[in-house]
């Protein structure tokens, strides 16, 4: 999806590529680090020439520059704001260990106040919504302020790792949705133990980051990269990632707002990371949002650290990426044992630490390897003013005779409280140990009270690049040069968009925000699932004869731009019902019955009478027993499209469908009996000019079934198929034809006898377009269903497996599809069914997953020609809002 399409989509009111000096001048935040921000032509997305760069330098504390994107308007209670940007950074930024202790997190964006707008200005407001990488874990998460304090978006959970665990990316669950490139469940054995992966390890892999993984003994928490087993979405180095957030404001200070975060790797679909639907934002008098701050601010980051000065070539196939902030200086050693696959690391100051292993089969190709003294922790015994030659500690147990110690707590806030007074962590070199004293100390600044942390943070971050290049035998050692100072690095931003409506990823994919989208995402291809939480299913129940209203109908229509499904129909002995399914609310609701649906002695069954023309955004319903189609104008009035001059009479059921590929304006296709039982007619009506084109008539369409025919469209094959109906004369219910865009009508292979009659009749087999194959799906019973390829002469193929929704809760076991109606949704890769089955039980809504969701736009009815933008109701985006 192009930038032009994304930036001009409905609802967008801010769009900037961040590729010009003018953009930088408009948005730069003037402060002590503003010189870190520039326009860079060396790194950018493919269809532009530059991006916005923020340099993150060795001497930087938390701040490294920022920009503030002004909205030019304010959004507050009752409003919805979507924001999106693309971000890319190298591994020296993405996986950099920013501190030895504490809980450092690098921010990416803050939805709050513009630095140049009306007071109050600046991002740190009591209702801010922040995207960041928590706990130096490599995972996109976030937090918000609720007017009292800072609230994380993690969710409490009981896992096999801890009964009081927390999930960071709470929407990621490998049982429902898995990040591309992640293998779940873990296979084979854990290389650390030689035994099968534990239940805890599988949980870590299944979910998007577990809090408990920080203390796991097998894989210690890895600063910078985080848990190597996690199933979460990481900030991958040197890749453009689209980050998109949505905040729906209820009432400031009340738990009725929604804060949702999505991310997508370039060209891929979005993943929903968290979805806080009962979010409390701010308090009374909180300011409205009017700006988005983009920044690489890292809390608890102090200047300095370590960088790789050299890596020997003896061990091929691996790269040292980053080093712990207090790794002992000098030439360390990396060891590889070919027989076991084990790696170990030691510095010039200490010994080998615990062996670590890659597990390529499970995608575990980055690990931290500590030297023997890593993790030794104590406190200062007495106040320290750095630099200071001798430092007294509470204990020196485990300290090498010389090396590096990190002194101080990580808090770097101005005027910070605590024992380090906001001075942050300081890297101190020492040359000797005498009792509890470190001697020959150099480096560091500031006052640190007695009791300040004193820790050793000594490790390397190693990546497996190519297992085939590892030494083929024996034990091999290679030099790892450890030098002072953290490497200068950077982060790039591109393509910021702010909108009142959802913002598609560059691949064209929508953010999955509705319950139907989320269910579709969670399903495997081939699965049926009943739609949870949908309301209004009682609308399909009742009536004087069958007691259900969905008999004698097999399809409903969908408006893809607004995500609304429409249905009309009735039981015998009553007038028509007209209702809609609003995907945002996950609810079916009644619509006003027009007078022409009233009962006049003939029931108003749905048949195949309701269609949606998504080319012109128009709903049509064919009027029963009339040569007339009703056009719903602006959702309020109905106008007539009369075709009585084309046909000889008006039967009750006449199937219609929308065919966008025929003629300049597309056509409403109509197929019916014309004159006698065995003769038919198929014709099209131009919805703009109302011109009629007859494609076949009379003997050209003979013999046909008497009534209850079908007429359906495949956007994949760009054709309409029609035929079947009641078997008034033996064999006539099995006839089927294809209409192509040039108006040609072709007789196709007969419908298999096992399917009997296709169409909305009293003993039906249901036919629906299958977006997974581009063909049609025909269902007779749980065990009798077919694929129909309409190309050539047409090919019917029996399907294996079971159409499980019709195993139970059916109106009549001898005709289980009676009362079922369907619509495909190609962009979600699903078919939706509504199944009425009892006069005393609500109908059921089922979803059949046939394909992965698509990011491209297509044409067709129903669900083709998809405008991948969601309408958002200001009165509520989700049930209960």
C-alpha positions in Angstrom: 0.0 0.0 0.0 1.6 3.2 -1.1 2.4 6.2 1.0 0.0 8.3 -1.1 -2.8 5.8 -0.2 -2.0 5.6 3.4 -1.5 9.4 3.9 -4.7 10.4 2.2 -7.0 7.7 3.6 -10.2 8.7 5.3 -9.7 10.2 8.7 -6.0 11.2 8.3 -5.3 14.7 9.5 -1.5 14.5 10.0 0.9 12.8 7.5 4.6 13.4 7.1 7.3 11.3 5.6 9.9 12.8 7.9 12.3 13.0 5.0 12.9 16.8 4.6 14.6 19.6 6.5 11.3 21.4 6.6 9.8 18.5 8.5 12.7 18.6 11.0 12.4 22.3 11.4 8.7 22.0 12.0 8.9 19.3 14.7 12.3 19.5 16.4 12.2 19.9 20.2 14.7 22.5 21.2 16.8 21.2 24.1 20.3 20.2 25.0 20.3 17.2 22.6 18.5 18.8 19.6 21.8 18.5 17.6 21.3 14.7 17.7 18.4 14.9 15.3 19.0 15.2 11.5 17.7 14.2 8.1 19.7 11.2 6.8 19.8 10.1 3.2 21.7 6.9 3.9 18.8 5.0 5.5 15.1 5.2 4.4 12.2 3.2 3.1 12.4 2.3 -0.6 10.0 4.9 -2.0 11.6 8.0 -0.5 15.1 9.5 -0.3 15.7 10.2 3.4 14.4 9.7 6.9 14.7 11.3 10.3 17.7 10.1 12.3 18.3 10.5 16.1 21.9 9.8 17.1 22.3 8.0 20.5 25.9 8.7 21.6 28.1 7.2 24.2 28.1 10.3 26.4 24.2 10.5 26.4 22.2 10.0 29.5 18.5 9.3 29.0 17.8 11.9 26.3 19.1 11.8 22.7 16.8 14.4 21.0 13.1 14.3 20.1 10.5 15.7 17.8 7.0 16.8 18.6 4.4 16.2 15.8 1.6 18.8 16.3 -2.0 17.7 15.5 -3.2 21.2 14.8 -6.3 20.2 16.8 -7.2 18.6 20.1 -8.7 15.2 20.8 -10.3 14.4 24.2 -13.3 12.8 25.8 -15.4 10.8 23.3 -12.7 11.0 20.6 -10.6 8.3 18.9 -7.0 8.9 17.9 -4.9 6.6 15.8 -1.2 7.2 15.3 1.4 5.3 13.3 5.1 5.6 12.4 7.8 3.4 11.0 11.0 2.8 12.9 14.4 1.2 12.2 17.6 0.8 14.3 20.7 -1.3 14.2 21.5 -4.0 16.8 23.7 -1.6 18.7 20.4 0.2 19.6 17.8 -2.5 19.5 19.6 -5.0 21.7 21.9 -2.7 23.6 22.2 -3.4 27.4 21.5 0.1 28.7 22.3 -0.5 32.4 23.5 -3.1 34.9 20.5 -2.8 37.3 17.1 -1.3 37.5 14.4 -1.5 34.8 15.6 0.6 31.8 13.2 1.1 29.0 13.7 2.9 25.7 10.7 5.0 24.6 9.6 5.2 21.0 6.6 7.6 21.2 4.4 9.5 23.6 0.8 10.5 22.8 0.3 13.6 24.8 0.8 17.4 24.3 2.7 19.3 21.6 5.8 21.1 22.8 4.8 24.2 20.8 1.1 24.2 21.4 -1.2 25.8 23.9 -0.4 25.3 27.6 0.1 22.7 29.0 3.0 21.8 26.7 5.3 18.8 26.7 4.8 15.0 26.7 4.8 14.3 30.4 1.1 14.7 31.2 -1.1 12.7 33.5 -2.9 11.0 30.6 0.0 10.2 28.3 0.1 6.9 26.4 3.6 5.6 25.8 5.1 3.0 23.5 8.4 1.7 24.7 10.6 -1.4 25.1 10.2 -2.4 28.8 12.9 -3.7 31.0 15.5 -3.7 28.2 13.8 -6.8 26.8 13.6 -6.1 23.1 9.7 -6.3 23.1 7.4 -3.5 22.1 5.0 -2.8 25.0 3.8 0.4 26.7 2.3 2.2 29.6 -0.1 5.0 30.4 -0.7 7.5 33.2 -4.0 7.3 35.0 -3.9 10.6 36.9 -2.2 8.9 39.9 0.8 7.2 38.5 2.3 5.1 35.7 0.4 1.9 34.7 1.9 -0.9 32.6 -0.2 -2.7 30.0 0.9 -6.1 31.2 -1.7 -8.6 32.3 -1.6 -10.9 35.4 -1.5 -14.6 34.6 -0.8 -17.9 36.2 1.7 -19.8 34.1 3.8 -22.9 34.4 6.7 -20.6 35.4 4.8 -18.7 38.2 1.4 -18.6 39.7 1.7 -14.8 39.9 3.2 -14.1 36.5 2.5 -11.2 34.1 2.3 -11.2 30.3 3.9 -8.2 28.6 2.5 -8.5 25.1 -0.8 -9.8 26.5 -2.5 -10.4 23.1 0.3 -12.7 21.8 -0.5 -16.3 22.3 1.1 -19.1 20.2 -2.1 -21.1 20.5 -4.0 -18.4 18.6 -1.5 -16.3 16.7 2.3 -16.6 16.4 4.9 -14.1 15.2 6.4 -15.0 11.8 9.8 -16.7 12.3 8.9 -18.1 15.8 8.7 -21.9 16.2 6.0 -22.9 18.7 5.8 -25.3 20.4 9.5 -25.7 21.0 10.8 -29.0 19.5 13.4 -31.5 20.5 15.3 -31.2 23.7 16.6 -28.2 25.6 20.3 -28.0 24.8 21.1 -26.7 28.3 19.7 -29.8 30.0 19.5 -32.5 27.3 15.9 -33.1 28.5 12.6 -32.2 26.8 11.6 -28.5 27.0 9.9 -27.8 30.3 6.3 -26.6 30.6 7.7 -23.3 31.7 9.9 -23.0 28.6 6.9 -23.8 26.4 4.9 -21.0 28.2 7.7 -18.6 27.6 7.6 -19.5 23.9 3.8 -19.3 23.7 3.3 -15.9 25.1 4.6 -12.4 24.3 7.0 -12.0 27.2 6.7 -13.3 30.7 7.8 -11.3 33.7 9.0 -14.5 35.4 11.6 -15.0 32.6 13.7 -12.4 34.2 14.7 -14.8 37.0 14.7 -18.0 35.1 17.8 -20.0 36.0 18.3 -21.8 32.7 18.3 -18.7 30.6 19.0 -15.7 32.8 17.3 -12.5 31.9 19.2 -11.0 29.0 19.5 -7.2 29.0 19.1 -5.8 25.6 17.8 -8.9 23.9 15.5 -10.2 26.6 14.3 -13.8 27.0 15.6 -15.8 24.0 12.6 -18.1 24.3 9.9 -15.5 24.2 7.2 -15.7 21.6 6.8 -11.9 21.5 7.3 -9.4 18.8 10.8 -7.9 19.0 12.4 -4.8 17.6 14.4 -6.5 14.9 17.6 -4.8 14.0 17.8 -3.0 10.6 14.2 -3.7 9.7 11.5 -1.1 9.2 8.7 -1.8 11.6 5.4 -0.1 11.6 4.1 0.8 15.1 0.4 1.8 15.3 -1.5 2.8 18.4 -5.2 3.6 19.1 -6.6 5.5 22.0 -10.3 5.8 22.4 -11.0 8.3 25.2 -14.0 7.7 27.4 -14.0 10.0 30.4 -10.8 11.3 31.9 -10.2 9.5 35.2 -12.7 6.7 34.5 -11.9 3.1 33.5 -13.7 3.4 30.2 -11.0 4.3 27.7 -9.2 1.9 25.4 -5.5 1.8 24.6 -4.4 -0.7 22.0 -1.0 -1.3 20.3 -0.1 -3.0 17.0 3.1 -3.6 15.2 4.0 -5.0 11.8 7.2 -6.0 10.2 7.6 -4.5 6.8 5.2 -6.0 4.2 3.6 -8.2 6.9 0.3 -8.1 8.8 -0.2 -6.3 12.1 0.1 -8.1 15.4 -2.1 -6.8 18.2 0.3 -6.6 21.2 -1.9 -5.4 24.0 -5.5 -4.2 24.2 -6.5 -2.4 27.4 -10.2 -2.0 27.0 -10.8 -0.7 30.6 -8.0 1.9 30.6 -8.1 4.8 33.0 -6.5 7.8 31.4 -5.7 10.9 33.4 -8.0 12.4 35.9 -10.4 15.3 36.2 -9.2 18.2 34.1 -6.7 16.2 32.1 -5.6 18.1 28.9 -6.7 16.8 25.5 -4.2 15.2 23.2 -2.6 17.5 20.6 0.8 16.1 19.8 2.9 12.9 19.3 6.5 12.9 20.5 9.0 10.6 18.8 12.1 9.9 20.7 14.8 7.4 21.8 14.7 8.4 25.4 16.1 5.6 27.6 15.2 5.8 31.3 17.9 4.8 33.7 20.6 5.1 31.0 24.0 6.7 32.0 26.8 7.6 29.8 29.4 5.0 28.9 29.5 1.3 28.7 31.4 -1.2 26.6 32.0 -1.9 22.9 33.7 -4.6 20.9 37.1 -3.6 19.8 38.0 -6.9 18.0 36.8 -10.4 17.4 39.0 -13.2 16.3 38.3 -15.3 13.3 39.0 -18.7 14.8 35.3 -19.4 15.5 33.4 -18.6 12.3 29.6 -18.3 12.0 29.1 -16.2 15.1 29.1 -12.4 15.8 29.5 -10.6 19.1 26.8 -8.0 19.0 26.9 -6.1 22.3 28.5 -6.3 25.7 27.3 -5.8 29.3 27.9 -2.2 30.5 30.5 -3.4 33.1 32.3 -6.1 31.2 35.9 -6.3 32.3 38.2 -4.6 29.9 40.9 -6.2 27.8 41.0 -9.3 25.6 38.5 -11.9 26.7 38.1 -15.3 25.2 35.2 -17.1 23.5 35.3 -20.9 23.5 33.4 -23.3 21.3 33.2 -27.1 21.9 32.2 -28.8 18.7 31.1 -32.1 20.2 28.6 -30.5 22.5 27.8 -27.2 20.7 28.6 -25.4 23.9 30.0 -21.8 24.1 31.7 -20.1 27.0 33.1 -16.7 27.7 35.7 -15.3 30.0 37.3 -11.9 30.3 40.9 -10.9 31.0 39.9 -10.5 34.7 38.0 -13.7 35.5 37.2 -17.2 34.3 34.7 -19.0 32.0 31.1 -18.6 32.9 28.3 -21.1 32.4 28.2 -22.8 29.0 25.4 -21.7 26.7 23.9 -23.2 23.6 22.1 -22.1 20.5 19.0 -24.0 19.3 18.6 -23.2 15.6 15.6 -25.5 15.2 13.7 -23.3 17.6 15.1 -20.1 16.2 17.2 -19.4 19.4 20.1 -17.7 17.7 21.1 -15.0 20.1 22.3 -15.7 23.6 24.1 -13.8 26.4 27.1 -15.5 27.8 28.5 -14.3 31.1 32.0 -14.5 32.5 32.4 -16.1 35.9 32.0 -12.9 38.0 28.9 -11.6 36.3 26.0 -11.0 38.7 28.1 -10.5 41.8 26.3 -7.8 43.7 26.8 -5.9 46.9 26.6 -2.3 48.2 28.9 0.4 49.2 29.9 0.6 52.8 30.1 4.4 53.4 29.6 7.3 51.1 31.6 7.5 47.9 32.4 10.6 45.9 33.6 9.4 42.5 36.3 9.3 41.3 37.8 7.9 44.5 40.9 5.8 44.8 39.6 3.3 47.4 36.0 2.2 47.7 34.8 0.2 50.7 32.1 -2.4 50.0 29.9 -4.5 52.2 31.6 -7.6 50.8 34.1 -8.4 48.0 33.2 -12.0 47.7 33.3 -13.1 44.1 35.2 -10.0 42.9 38.1 -10.7 40.6 41.5 -9.3 41.8 41.0 -6.5 39.2 38.3 -5.4 36.8 35.2 -3.3 36.5 32.5 -2.6 39.1 29.3 -0.6 38.4 28.6 1.8 41.3 25.3 3.5 41.8 21.6 3.0 41.3 20.4 3.5 37.7 18.0 6.5 38.5 19.1 9.4 36.4 16.2 11.7 36.9 17.1 15.3 37.7 17.5 15.8 41.4 16.8 12.1 41.7 16.3 10.8 45.2 17.9 7.6 46.5 21.5 6.9 47.4 22.9 8.1 44.0 21.1 11.4 43.9 20.3 11.0 40.2 23.9 10.4 39.2 23.1 7.0 37.8 25.3 4.1 37.3 29.1 4.8 37.1 31.7 2.5 35.6 34.7 2.2 37.9 38.0 0.4 37.2 39.9 -1.1 40.1 43.3 -2.8 40.2 43.3 -4.6 43.5 41.2 -6.1 46.3 42.1 -5.8 50.0 39.6 -7.2 52.4 36.4 -5.4 51.6 38.2 -2.6 49.8 38.6 -2.1 46.1 41.9 -0.3 45.5 43.4 1.6 42.6 39.9 2.8 41.6 39.5 5.2 38.7 36.5 6.6 36.8 32.9 7.6 37.6 31.4 10.8 38.9 29.0 12.0 41.6 28.1 11.3 45.2 26.7 7.8 46.1 25.6 7.3 49.6 26.4 4.3 51.7 24.2 1.4 50.5 24.5 2.3 46.8 24.5 -0.8 44.5 27.9 -2.2 43.5 27.6 -4.9 40.8 29.5 -6.7 38.2 27.8 -6.8 34.8 30.2 -8.8 32.5 28.9 -10.7 29.5 28.7 -10.7 25.7 25.7 -11.0 23.4 26.4 -13.6 20.7 24.5 -14.2 17.5 24.7 -17.4 15.4 24.9 -16.4 11.8 25.8 -19.7 10.1 26.0 -23.0 11.9 27.8 -24.5 8.9 30.8 -22.1 9.4 31.4 -23.2 13.0 34.6 -25.2 13.6 34.1 -28.8 12.6 36.0 -30.5 15.4 37.6 -30.1 18.8 37.6 -27.1 21.1 38.3 -23.7 19.6 39.1 -20.4 21.3 38.8 -16.9 19.8 39.7 -13.4 21.1 37.0 -10.9 22.1 38.4 -7.4 22.6 36.5 -5.4 25.2 36.9 -1.6 25.1 35.7 1.2 27.2 32.6 3.3 26.1 29.3 2.3 24.6 29.2 2.4 20.7 27.5 5.5 19.2 24.3 4.4 17.5 21.1 5.8 16.1 17.4 5.2 15.4 15.5 6.3 12.3 11.8 7.3 12.0 9.7 7.6 8.9 6.1 8.0 7.8 4.2 9.5 10.8 0.4 9.5 10.4 -2.3 10.6 12.8 -6.0 9.8 12.1 -9.4 9.3 13.5 -9.6 6.0 11.7 -7.5 2.9 11.6 -4.2 3.2 9.7 -3.2 0.3 7.5 0.3 -1.1 7.5 2.4 -0.5 4.4 1.5 -4.0 3.3 -2.1 -2.9 3.2 -3.1 -4.9 6.2 -5.6 -3.5 8.7 -5.0 -3.4 12.4 -7.2 -6.2 13.9 -9.5 -4.3 16.2 -12.9 -6.0 16.0 -13.9 -9.2 17.7 -14.4 -10.8 14.3 -11.0 -9.8 13.0 -9.4 -11.0 16.2 -11.1 -14.4 16.1 -10.1 -14.8 12.4 -6.5 -14.1 13.3 -6.5 -16.7 16.0 -7.8 -19.5 13.8 -5.9 -22.1 11.8 -6.9 -22.6 8.2 -9.5 -25.3 8.0 -11.0 -24.5 11.5 -14.6 -23.7 12.3 -15.2 -21.6 15.4 -18.4 -20.2 16.9 -18.3 -16.4 17.2 -18.1 -15.5 20.9 -19.8 -12.6 22.5 -22.0 -11.6 19.6 -25.3 -10.1 20.6 -28.7 -9.9 18.8 -28.8 -13.5 17.6 -32.3 -13.7 18.9 -33.4 -11.5 16.0 -33.3 -14.7 13.8 -35.6 -16.6 16.1 -39.4 -16.7 15.9 -42.2 -17.0 13.4 -45.5 -18.7 13.0 -44.4 -21.8 11.0 -40.7 -22.9 11.4 -40.0 -20.7 14.3 -36.8 -19.4 12.6 -36.4 -16.5 10.1 -33.3 -17.8 8.3 -35.1 -20.5 6.3 -35.2 -20.0 2.5 -32.2 -17.8 2.5 -28.5 -18.6 2.0 -26.5 -15.4 1.7 -26.3 -12.0 3.3 -24.4 -8.9 2.1 -21.4 -7.0 3.5 -20.3 -3.4 3.3 -16.5 -3.9 3.6 -15.6 -0.3 4.1 -17.9 0.2 7.1 -17.7 -3.5 8.2 -21.4 -4.0 8.3 -23.4 -7.1 7.2 -27.0 -6.8 6.1 -29.7 -9.5 6.0 -33.4 -9.6 5.3 -35.8 -12.6 5.5 -38.7 -14.1 7.3 -40.4 -17.3 8.4 -43.6 -18.4 6.5 -46.6 -16.4 7.4 -45.0 -13.1 8.2 -43.4 -10.0 6.6 -39.8 -9.3 6.2 -37.2 -8.5 8.8 -34.2 -6.2 8.0 -31.2 -6.2 10.3 -27.4 -5.5 10.3 -24.3 -6.8 12.0 -22.0 -4.0 13.1 -18.6 -5.5 13.4 -17.3 -2.8 15.7 -20.0 -3.6 18.3 -20.1 -7.4 17.5 -23.8 -7.0 17.5 -26.8 -7.7 15.3 -29.5 -5.0 15.5 -32.9 -4.5 13.8 -33.3 -1.9 11.1 -36.6 -0.1 10.2 -38.8 -2.4 8.1 -39.8 -0.6 4.9 -43.5 -0.8 3.9 -42.8 -3.1 0.9 -41.6 -5.8 3.3 -44.9 -5.9 5.1 -46.9 -9.2 5.1 -49.6 -9.2 2.5 -50.3 -13.0 2.4 -46.8 -13.9 1.1 -43.8 -14.4 3.3 -40.8 -12.2 2.7 -38.0 -14.8 2.6 -34.5 -13.7 2.1 -33.6 -16.1 -0.7 -30.6 -14.4 -2.5 -32.2 -11.0 -2.6 -29.8 -8.8 -0.7 -26.5 -7.7 -2.2 -23.9 -4.9 -1.7 -22.3 -3.0 -4.5 -18.9 -2.0 -3.0 -17.9 -0.2 -6.1 -20.6 2.5 -5.5 -21.1 1.8 -1.8 -24.8 0.8 -2.4 -27.1 -1.8 -0.8 -29.8 -3.4 -2.9 -32.7 -5.8 -2.0 -34.9 -7.4 -4.6 -38.6 -7.0 -3.8 -40.3 -10.4 -3.5 -43.0 -11.2 -6.2 -42.0 -8.0 -8.1 -39.8 -7.2 -11.1 -38.2 -4.6 -9.0 -35.0 -4.0 -7.0 -34.9 -1.6 -4.1 -31.9 0.8 -3.8 -31.2 2.0 -0.2 -30.3 5.6 -0.6 -28.2 7.2 2.2 -29.4 4.5 4.6 -32.8 6.1 4.9 -35.0 6.0 1.7 -35.6 3.3 -0.9 -35.9 3.9 -4.7 -37.0 1.5 -7.4 -35.0 -0.1 -10.2 -37.7 -1.6 -12.4 -37.0 -4.5 -14.8 -40.5 -5.6 -15.6 -39.9 -4.8 -19.3 -37.2 -7.4 -19.5 -39.0 -10.4 -18.0 -42.4 -12.1 -18.5 -43.4 -12.5 -14.8 -42.2 -12.0 -11.3 -41.7 -15.2 -9.2 -41.1 -15.0 -5.4 -37.5 -16.0 -5.4 -35.1 -14.4 -7.9 -31.4 -14.5 -7.1 -29.3 -11.5 -7.7 -25.6 -10.6 -7.3 -23.1 -7.8 -7.9 -20.6 -8.3 -10.7 -18.1 -5.4 -10.7 -16.0 -6.8 -13.6 -18.7 -6.5 -16.3 -19.2 -3.2 -18.1 -17.8 0.2 -17.1 -20.0 0.5 -14.0 -20.4 -3.2 -13.1 -23.8 -4.8 -13.2 -26.5 -6.2 -10.9 -26.9 -9.7 -12.3 -30.4 -11.2 -12.2 -31.3 -14.8 -13.0 -34.8 -16.2 -13.1 -37.4 -18.4 -14.7 -38.9 -16.6 -17.7 -42.1 -17.7 -19.2 -42.2 -21.4 -18.6 -40.8 -23.8 -16.0 -37.8 -24.9 -18.0 -36.7 -21.6 -19.6 -34.6 -19.0 -17.9 -33.0 -15.5 -18.4 -29.9 -13.9 -17.1 -29.3 -10.2 -17.5 -27.5 -7.3 -16.0 -28.6 -3.8 -14.9 -26.1 -0.9 -15.0 -26.5 0.7 -11.5 -25.7 4.2 -12.9 -27.5 4.3 -16.3 -30.1 1.6 -15.5 -29.4 0.1 -19.0 -30.3 -3.6 -19.2 -28.1 -6.2 -21.0 -29.5 -9.7 -21.6 -26.8 -12.3 -21.8 -28.9 -15.4 -22.3 -32.6 -16.2 -22.6 -35.1 -18.9 -23.3 -33.7 -22.1 -24.9 -30.1 -20.9 -24.1 -30.9 -21.5 -20.5 -32.9 -24.7 -20.6 -33.7 -26.7 -18.7 -33.5 -24.9 -15.4 -35.0 -25.7 -11.9 -38.3 -24.1 -11.2 -37.6 -21.8 -8.2 -35.0 -21.1 -5.5 -32.1 -20.7 -7.9 -28.7 -19.2 -7.0 -26.5 -16.5 -8.5 -23.1 -15.9 -7.0 -19.8 -14.2 -7.8 -16.1 -15.1 -7.6 -13.8 -12.1 -7.6 -10.8 -14.5 -8.1 -12.1 -15.9 -11.3 -14.1 -12.8 -12.2 -17.2 -14.7 -13.1 -20.8 -15.3 -11.9 -22.2 -18.8 -11.6 -26.0 -19.4 -11.6 -28.5 -22.2 -11.9 -30.0 -25.1 -9.9 -33.4 -24.6 -8.1 -36.3 -27.0 -7.4 -36.3 -30.2 -9.4 -39.6 -29.7 -11.1 -38.5 -31.9 -14.0 -36.0 -34.6 -13.2 -32.4 -33.4 -13.5 -33.2 -29.7 -13.9 -32.0 -28.8 -10.4 -28.4 -29.8 -11.3 -27.9 -27.4 -14.2 -25.3 -24.6 -13.8 -23.9 -21.9 -16.0 -21.0 -19.3 -15.9 -21.2 -15.6 -16.9 -17.9 -14.0 -17.8 -17.0 -10.3 -18.0 -17.4 -10.2 -21.8 -21.1 -11.4 -21.4 -20.4 -14.9 -22.5 -22.6 -17.6 -20.9 -21.1 -21.1 -20.6 -22.9 -24.3 -19.6 -20.9 -26.1 -16.9 -20.6 -29.6 -15.5 -23.8 -30.7 -13.7 -24.0 -30.4 -9.9 -23.2 -33.7 -8.2 -26.2 -35.8 -7.2 -24.9 -36.0 -3.7 -25.5 -32.2 -3.3 -29.1 -32.5 -4.7 -30.4 -28.9 -4.9 -28.2 -25.8 -4.6 -30.0 -22.6 -3.5 -32.3 -21.2 -0.8 -35.0 -23.9 -0.9 -36.7 -26.2 1.6 -34.0 -28.9 1.4 -30.9 -27.0 0.5 -27.3 -27.4 -0.2 -25.6 -24.1 0.5 -23.2 -22.4 -2.0 -20.8 -19.6 -1.1 -17.6 -18.1 -2.6 -14.5 -19.5 -0.9 -11.8 -16.8 -0.7 -9.2 -19.4 0.2 -9.4 -21.1 -3.2 -11.2 -18.5 -5.3 -13.7 -21.3 -6.1 -17.0 -22.0 -4.5 -17.9 -24.1 -1.4 -21.0 -26.2 -1.5 -22.2 -27.8 1.7 -24.9 -30.4 2.0 -24.2 -31.9 5.4 -21.2 -32.2 7.8 -19.7 -35.0 5.7 -21.0 -34.0 2.2 -19.4 -30.9 0.9 -17.6 -30.0 -2.3 -15.2 -27.5 -3.9 -16.3 -26.1 -7.3 -13.8 -24.6 -9.7 -15.9 -22.7 -12.2 -13.1 -22.3 -14.8 -13.2 -24.3 -18.0 -16.2 -26.7 -18.0 -16.2 -26.6 -14.2 -14.8 -29.2 -11.7 -16.5 -30.6 -8.6 -14.2 -32.1 -6.0 -15.5 -33.8 -2.8 -13.9 -32.5 0.3 -12.6 -34.5 3.2 -13.0 -33.6 6.9 -16.1 -32.4 8.6 -18.2 -29.2 8.4 -18.6 -29.3 12.1 -21.2 -26.5 12.8 -23.8 -28.8 11.3 -23.0 -31.8 13.5 -25.5 -30.5 16.0 -28.1 -27.7 16.6 -29.7 -28.1 13.2 -33.3 -27.4 12.3 -33.8 -30.9 10.7 -31.1 -33.6 10.7 -32.3 -34.7 7.2 -31.6 -31.2 5.8 -29.0 -29.7 8.2 -28.3 -26.6 6.1 -31.8 -25.3 6.2 -31.7 -22.0 8.2 -28.1 -21.3 7.4 -26.9 -18.1 5.5 -23.4 -17.1 4.6 -21.1 -14.4 3.5 -17.3 -14.5 2.6 -14.9 -11.9 3.9 -11.8 -12.2 1.7 -9.6 -9.8 3.5 -9.9 -11.8 6.7 -9.7 -15.2 4.9 -13.0 -16.4 6.3 -16.6 -17.3 5.6 -19.2 -16.3 8.2 -22.3 -18.3 8.7 -25.5 -17.5 10.7 -27.4 -20.7 11.6 -31.0 -20.6 12.8 -32.1 -23.9 14.2 -34.7 -23.6 16.9 -37.7 -21.5 17.8 -36.6 -21.5 21.4 -32.8 -20.9 21.1 -30.8 -18.0 19.7 -29.2 -18.5 16.3 -25.5 -19.2 16.1 -22.8 -17.3 14.2 -19.9 -19.4 12.9 -16.6 -18.6 11.3 -14.7 -20.8 8.8 -11.0 -20.0 8.2 -10.0 -20.7 4.6 -7.0 -18.4 4.1 -4.7 -16.0 5.8 -5.8 -12.4 5.7 -4.7 -10.3 2.7 -3.2 -6.9 2.5 -4.2 -6.2 -1.1 -7.4 -4.7 -2.4 -9.6 -6.7 -4.7 -13.0 -6.3 -6.4 -16.3 -7.9 -5.9 -19.4 -8.8 -4.0 -19.6 -9.7 -1.3 -16.4 -8.5 0.4 -14.3 -7.7 -2.6 -13.0 -4.3 -3.7 -12.1 -3.9 -0.1 -11.4 -0.5 1.2 -9.1 -1.4 4.1 -10.2 1.3 6.4 -12.5 1.1 9.4 -15.2 3.4 10.3 -15.1 4.3 14.0 -18.2 5.4 15.9 -17.5 8.2 18.3 -20.0 6.6 20.6 -17.9 3.5 21.1 -15.5 1.2 19.3 -16.1 -1.9 21.3 -18.9 -3.5 23.2 -19.5 -1.8 26.5 -17.8 1.5 25.5 
